[in-house]
Amino acid sequence: MDWSLEDVLTDTIITFSNFEGKVVVLDFWATWCGPCVESMAELIAVKNEFSSSKVVIISINIESSDTETIIEDFASEHNMNWKIVRDTENIADFYQVISIPTFYIFDKELKVYKTYEGVVGSSSIIKAINDILEEPTTPTNTNNGEPISEFWAKNWYWFVILGIFLIIGTAIFIQRQRVVQQNKEIQRQKLEEKKRRTRKRNIR
C-alpha cells in the first residue's frame, strides 16, 4: 500500500514509496497505550543504531482522539526523534493491525519482511534490519519467519537424507516387484509342467 501523510513534527508530506532502497520500520501506536510507551525506548535504540540513509522509522498513530498537539507533547516527552504521522488513510486496517503496538519491517523493495505484535526488544528489530542489509536479494519467509536461503543452508542435509531414503525405498520396491513376478512365473511353469505330465499319463 502506498500512502502520503503529513509528518506531525515537521509538517512535511512523506510518501511511503519514496523510501524504496531503505529498510522501513512502521510502528502502529497510540498515546494511551502503555506497551507503546515501553516500546519507545526500544525504537530510540534502533534509531541510534542506524543511519537515516539506511533505515527509516515511522510511527503511525491510529487513535483519532490523539490530536497533533497531544502527539507533539508525547513525542517531546518520550524523545521520539523520527517520523510520526496520523493514520488518516486507514493504513492499520490495510495491514490488519488488531493490537498495538504492532511493528512492520519492510525490506529495501518495500516488501514485508517481519512483523511483531506487542513490545519487542530493540535487539530483535536490529537483527532483522541487519539481516536485510546483509542480504543481496530480498528473502522470502518460511512459516517460522526464517529466510529460505538460511533455511536451506541449515537443513540441506535432511533433504539429502530424505532423498537417499526415497531412492533406497524405490529400489527395494522395484526389487520386491521383480521377485513377486519371478515367483509367479515359477508357479506358472510348475503348473504347466504338472498339466503336461497329467496329459501324458492320460494318453498312456
C-alpha positions as CSV (number, residue, x, y, z in Angstrom):
1,M,0.0,0.0,0.0
2,D,1.4,3.4,-1.0
3,W,0.3,6.4,1.0
4,S,1.2,10.0,1.7
5,L,0.7,11.6,5.1
6,E,1.9,14.7,6.9
7,D,4.7,14.4,9.4
8,V,3.3,15.8,12.7
9,L,6.7,17.1,13.8
10,T,7.9,18.7,10.6
11,D,4.6,19.5,8.8
12,T,6.1,17.9,5.6
13,I,4.4,15.3,3.5
14,I,6.0,11.9,3.5
15,T,5.2,9.2,0.9
16,F,5.9,5.6,1.6
17,S,7.1,4.6,-1.9
18,N,9.8,7.3,-1.6
19,F,11.7,5.1,0.8
20,E,12.4,2.3,-1.6
21,G,16.1,1.3,-1.2
22,K,15.9,1.7,2.6
23,V,14.7,-0.5,5.4
24,V,11.4,0.9,6.8
25,V,10.0,0.2,10.3
26,L,6.3,1.0,10.8
27,D,5.2,1.4,14.4
28,F,1.4,1.4,15.0
29,W,0.7,3.1,18.3
30,A,-1.4,5.4,20.4
31,T,-0.6,7.8,23.3
32,W,-2.8,5.9,25.8
33,C,-1.2,2.6,25.1
34,G,1.1,1.5,27.9
35,P,3.1,-1.1,25.9
36,C,3.6,1.6,23.2
37,V,5.3,3.8,25.8
38,E,7.6,0.9,26.7
39,S,8.4,0.4,23.0
40,M,9.7,4.0,22.6
41,A,12.9,3.2,24.4
42,E,13.5,0.3,22.1
43,L,12.8,2.4,19.0
44,I,15.3,5.0,20.2
45,A,17.9,2.3,20.4
46,V,17.1,1.2,16.9
47,K,17.2,4.8,15.6
48,N,20.6,5.3,17.2
49,E,22.0,2.1,15.7
50,F,21.5,3.0,12.0
51,S,22.0,5.9,9.7
52,S,18.9,7.6,8.3
53,S,20.2,6.8,4.8
54,K,19.7,3.1,5.5
55,V,16.8,2.9,7.9
56,V,13.6,4.9,8.3
57,I,11.3,4.7,11.4
58,I,7.7,5.9,11.0
59,S,5.3,5.8,14.0
60,I,1.7,5.8,12.8
61,N,-0.8,7.0,15.4
62,I,-4.1,5.1,15.0
63,E,-6.1,7.0,17.7
64,S,-8.4,9.6,16.2
65,S,-8.7,11.4,19.5
66,D,-4.9,12.0,19.6
67,T,-4.6,15.5,18.2
68,E,-1.4,16.9,16.7
69,T,-0.8,18.8,19.9
70,I,-1.2,15.7,22.1
71,I,1.1,13.7,19.8
72,E,3.7,16.5,19.7
73,D,3.7,16.7,23.5
74,F,4.0,12.9,23.8
75,A,6.9,12.9,21.2
76,S,8.8,15.5,23.1
77,E,8.3,13.7,26.4
78,H,9.5,10.4,25.0
79,N,12.3,11.6,22.7
80,M,10.6,10.4,19.5
81,N,13.0,12.0,17.0
82,W,11.8,10.1,13.9
83,K,8.8,10.4,11.6
84,I,5.4,10.5,13.1
85,V,2.1,10.6,11.2
86,R,-1.6,10.2,12.0
87,D,-3.4,7.3,10.3
88,T,-5.9,9.2,8.2
89,E,-5.8,6.7,5.3
90,N,-6.7,3.5,7.3
91,I,-3.3,2.0,6.9
92,A,-3.8,0.0,10.1
93,D,-6.9,-1.6,8.5
94,F,-5.0,-2.5,5.3
95,Y,-2.2,-4.2,7.4
96,Q,-4.8,-5.9,9.6
97,V,-3.5,-4.4,12.8
98,I,-5.6,-5.8,15.7
99,S,-3.5,-4.7,18.6
100,I,-0.9,-2.1,19.5
101,P,2.0,-1.8,19.4
102,T,2.4,-3.6,16.1
103,F,5.6,-3.4,14.1
104,Y,6.1,-4.0,10.4
105,I,9.6,-4.2,9.0
106,F,9.9,-3.7,5.2
107,D,12.9,-4.7,3.1
108,K,14.6,-2.4,0.6
109,E,12.0,-3.3,-2.0
110,L,9.3,-2.3,0.5
111,K,8.0,-5.8,0.9
112,V,7.0,-7.1,4.3
113,Y,10.0,-8.8,5.9
114,K,8.9,-9.3,9.6
115,T,6.1,-8.4,11.8
116,Y,5.9,-8.1,15.6
117,E,2.9,-7.7,17.9
118,G,3.4,-6.2,21.4
119,V,6.6,-4.9,23.0
120,V,9.6,-6.2,21.2
121,G,13.3,-5.7,22.2
122,S,15.5,-3.5,20.1
123,S,17.9,-6.4,19.6
124,S,15.3,-8.3,17.6
125,I,14.5,-5.4,15.4
126,I,18.2,-4.6,14.9
127,K,18.9,-8.2,14.0
128,A,16.1,-8.2,11.4
129,I,17.3,-5.0,9.9
130,N,20.9,-6.2,9.7
131,D,19.7,-9.4,8.0
132,I,18.0,-7.3,5.4
133,L,21.0,-5.0,4.9
134,E,23.3,-8.0,4.5
135,E,21.1,-9.9,2.1
136,P,22.0,-9.4,-1.6
137,T,18.4,-10.2,-2.6
138,T,15.0,-9.9,-0.9
139,P,14.5,-13.0,1.3
140,T,11.1,-14.9,1.3
141,N,9.9,-16.0,4.7
142,T,9.3,-19.6,5.7
143,N,6.5,-20.4,8.1
144,N,8.7,-19.7,11.1
145,G,9.8,-16.4,9.7
146,E,13.3,-17.6,8.7
147,P,14.6,-16.6,5.2
148,I,14.5,-19.5,2.7
149,S,18.2,-19.1,2.0
150,E,19.1,-19.6,5.6
151,F,16.5,-22.4,5.9
152,W,18.1,-24.4,3.1
153,A,21.6,-23.7,4.4
154,K,20.7,-25.1,7.8
155,N,18.6,-28.1,6.7
156,W,20.0,-29.2,3.3
157,Y,21.4,-32.5,4.8
158,W,17.9,-33.6,5.9
159,F,16.7,-33.3,2.3
160,V,19.7,-35.2,1.1
161,I,19.0,-38.0,3.7
162,L,15.3,-37.9,2.7
163,G,16.4,-38.3,-1.0
164,I,18.6,-41.2,-0.2
165,F,15.8,-43.0,1.7
166,L,13.5,-42.4,-1.2
167,I,16.0,-43.9,-3.6
168,I,16.6,-46.9,-1.4
169,G,12.8,-47.3,-0.8
170,T,12.1,-47.2,-4.6
171,A,14.9,-49.7,-5.3
172,I,13.5,-52.1,-2.6
173,F,10.0,-51.7,-4.1
174,I,11.2,-52.5,-7.6
175,Q,13.2,-55.5,-6.5
176,R,10.3,-56.8,-4.5
177,Q,8.1,-56.5,-7.6
178,R,10.6,-58.4,-9.6
179,V,10.7,-61.2,-7.0
180,V,6.9,-61.4,-7.0
181,Q,6.9,-61.6,-10.8
182,Q,9.6,-64.3,-10.7
183,N,7.7,-66.3,-8.2
184,K,4.5,-66.1,-10.3
185,E,6.4,-67.2,-13.3
186,I,7.9,-70.2,-11.4
187,Q,4.4,-71.2,-10.2
188,R,3.0,-70.9,-13.7
189,Q,5.8,-73.1,-15.1
190,K,5.2,-75.7,-12.4
191,L,1.5,-75.7,-13.1
192,E,2.2,-76.1,-16.8
193,E,4.6,-78.9,-16.1
194,K,2.0,-80.6,-13.9
195,K,-0.6,-80.3,-16.6
196,R,1.8,-81.7,-19.2
197,R,2.6,-84.8,-17.1
198,T,-1.1,-85.3,-16.5
199,R,-1.9,-85.3,-20.2
200,K,0.9,-87.8,-20.8
201,R,-0.5,-90.2,-18.3
202,N,-3.9,-89.9,-19.8
203,I,-2.6,-90.7,-23.2
204,R,-0.9,-93.9,-22.0
